[in-house]
Amino acid sequence: MTVLVTGATGFIGRHLIERLTAEKVHVRVLALPEEDTSALGHRGVEIVRGDVLDYQSVQQAASNCQRIFHLAARTEASGPSKKDLEEVNVQGTANVARAALFAGAGRLVFCTSGAVFGRAIKNRSISEATVPIPDSPYGQSKFAAEQVLLSYHQRNGLPVVLARTSAVLGPGAMSWLNLFRTIAAGQFRLIGDGHNHHHVADIGDIVDGLVLCGSVTGIEGRTYILAGAESVRLRDLVHTIGEAVGAPELPANLPAGPFRLYETASRYLYAWIGCRLPRADRIDLYLGDRAFDLSQSRRELGYSPKVNTKEAVHRTAAWFKEHGCI
């Protein structure tokens, strides 16, 4: 069996490929011409150079693939404009869907995001039945991409499964590095009381869930939430990171009001000119609630996250220390 992975050089993609190649699966990746894929070569991975925005290269990569994992995306952390997010996350996904249909792929797994739900109501778990109300540029682009894929499923029979992931920790989770460094330096300040809940997951559990989305039969057209074993209060997550990095006692919290105004202004600015104020996506993390109900994933996929939040944090911190990052 040949499996195509887009976004293979990203954090989740690298770990997914490690799992697939360990299971002796023939993996093909679609990588940008300038991307460094040297770490993939020793695993026997087939590399096709191209771009999800170029349908011809996507079609070439998808040829004769029985399974496709679509992970390629732009995030707000990389500072893209609204146009960039929509092009890569929506049009790129449409190209992958079209190529998967042309190739006759048996399953297309789309790695989407819990960001499609926006900010949840406090003390209420999010499930697959929760109506998405994306309120960030990234969440909006991911939700639009989901609708593209579901349309292909309904109109053309494309066998797609959507995997909405929580925030992900683990070895190599570079998107967390600045937070770990700031906490390690004793410079981090919580915004608000930190009682809002968030779900994080270890990368190994997320990879388990993606593999299940690609292999469990009879789930085409379904959506699943992939997250860790439990949600935690943001203040507890920060203190756990502090323990893992040997941080001094954290300074006092900052009032939430001014930051809510800043984040709201960022949303209006984005709607007006297509760009956000710096760090606005991080403020959303500090002020929002996002705790998930995994009942459907457990029941239909057999998904069972094994790594708790404390262990995931310590695994991430250990990798950062080993590689001289903190």
Buried (B, 14 or more C-beta within 10 A) or exposed (E): EBBBBBBBBBBBBBBBBBBBBEEEBBBBBBBBEEBEBEEBEEEEBEBBBBBBEEBEBBBBBBBEBBBBBBBBBBBBEEEBBBEBBBBBBBBBBBBBBBBBBEBEBBBBBBBBBBBBBBBBEEEEBBBBEBEBEBBBBBBBBBBBBBEBBBBBBEEEEBBBBBBBBBBBBBBBBBBBBEBBBBBBEEEBEBBBEBEBBBBBBBBBBBBBBBBBBBEBEEBBBBBBBBBBBBBBBBBBBBBBBBBBBEBEEBEEBEEBEEBBEEBEEBBEBBEEEBBBBEBBBBBBBBBBBBBBBBEBBEEBBEBEBEBBBBBBBBBBBEBBBEEEEB
